[in-house]
Amino acid sequence: MVDLRKGDGKQTKFDAKDIVGRGVFAPLEDKEIFVNSCLVMNRTLSWDIYGNRNSEERLDIDPLVLYSL
């Protein structure tokens, strides 16, 4: 579960259980990776699972998914 604060000030939560452990999101099943590599990039959640700060190798959530919450 990730706490979110949107640009309009609204607070909500994103439950990642539907993606964690599936497909490209499989590495996020490791709680340490999920927590320690999570960051905000381009106005959405992303995970720098390789720790190399390469924006093209990060996993992210479509911002429209988060805005719809």
C-alpha positions in Angstrom: 0.0 0.0 0.0 1.4 3.4 -1.0 0.0 6.7 0.4 -0.5 9.3 -2.3 -1.2 13.0 -2.2 -2.5 14.3 -5.5 -1.9 17.8 -7.0 -5.3 18.9 -5.9 -4.4 18.0 -2.3 -6.6 14.9 -2.2 -5.0 12.0 -0.3 -5.6 8.4 -1.3 -3.9 5.0 -1.2 -2.6 2.8 -4.1 -2.9 -0.9 -3.4 -0.1 -2.5 -5.4 -1.1 -6.1 -4.6 -2.6 -6.6 -8.1 0.7 -5.9 -9.8 3.4 -7.0 -7.3 4.9 -10.3 -8.4 3.4 -10.3 -11.9 5.3 -9.8 -15.2 7.8 -7.0 -15.1 6.7 -6.1 -11.6 7.9 -9.5 -10.2 10.9 -8.0 -8.5 8.6 -5.9 -6.3 7.5 -9.0 -4.5 10.7 -8.4 -2.4 9.4 -5.9 0.2 12.9 -4.4 0.6 13.0 -3.6 -3.2 9.5 -2.3 -3.2 10.1 0.1 -0.3 13.6 1.2 -1.0 13.4 1.7 -4.7 10.1 3.5 -4.8 10.2 7.1 -5.9 8.1 9.7 -7.8 9.2 10.4 -11.3 7.3 12.2 -14.0 4.3 12.7 -11.6 3.9 9.0 -11.0 5.2 6.1 -8.9 8.2 4.4 -10.2 10.7 1.8 -8.9 14.4 2.0 -9.6 14.9 -1.7 -9.0 18.4 -1.8 -10.5 19.6 1.1 -8.5 21.4 2.7 -11.5 19.2 5.9 -11.8 18.6 5.0 -15.5 15.1 6.5 -16.2 14.6 4.0 -19.0 15.0 1.0 -16.7 12.5 2.0 -14.1 9.1 0.4 -13.6 6.3 2.8 -13.3 2.5 3.1 -13.0 0.5 4.9 -15.6 -0.3 8.2 -14.0 -3.9 8.0 -15.2 -4.4 4.9 -13.1 -3.3 6.9 -10.0 -5.3 10.0 -10.8 -8.4 7.8 -11.2 -8.2 6.7 -7.5 
